[in-house]
Amino acid sequence: NAGVTQTPKFQVLKTGQSMTLQCAQDMNHNSMYWYRQDPGMGLRLIYYSASEGTTDKGEVPNGYNVSRLNKREFSLRLESAAPSQTSVYFCASSYRGDYEQYFGPGTRLTVT
Amino acid sequence: EDKVVQSPLSLVVHEGDTVTLNCSYEVTNFRSLLWYKQEKKAPTFLFMLTSSGIEKKSGRLSSILDKKELFSILNITATQTGDSAVYLCAVDYNTDKLIFGTGTRLQVFP
């Protein structure tokens, strides 16, 4: 039982490049989330998916897109990376919205 | 504007000390308050609080919620070096959404 897994662990991009962050959970959770964590800012919600086939914007969605591929997988795409997107990205999942969330190990992304 | 404020921002103590971490919030549609511990990587879940005045306890950690005064505290007794971490408070203010505070960094020295 791996919980929530994320790939890659680290990534360096040049401005304008694109990439997809992958997230998978094996806990049969319905809800999945993407957060970014910046120094002094705490965790901020980018997008979430309450169930397979649905996605909604969070607090800071600009510059990102998501896909809920199936119940297990939720990916985050940066179409044209900017230095302001340098951050640590966490994926999380929960049984449903009113249950506690479980977090993956994070992806440290640097955009130069 | 919905917000969660944690204090202090940072705390340095010696092993054996007792610490109290604070979390106050202003949100619409409050449903629950959660505490997480973050060491090097992923935040790990500690407590979820939904009702005022009911203490939740796990070993040396305990937490309580006051919905009238809009705050929660996390107590850690007999601290150990392994308690060194950032402690995050989050409030569930709508279906599927959490708003996080910026955290309290606790350092416990031998």
Interface residues (C-beta under 8 A of the other chain):
Chain A: V4 S31 Y33 G40 M41 G42 L43 R44 L45 Y48 A50 D56 G58 E59 F90 G97 D98 E100 Q101 Y102 F103 G104 P105 G106
Chain B: V4 R31 S32 L34 Y36 K41 A42 P43 T44 F45 M48 L88 A90 D92 T95 D96 K97 L98 I99 F100 G101 T102 G103
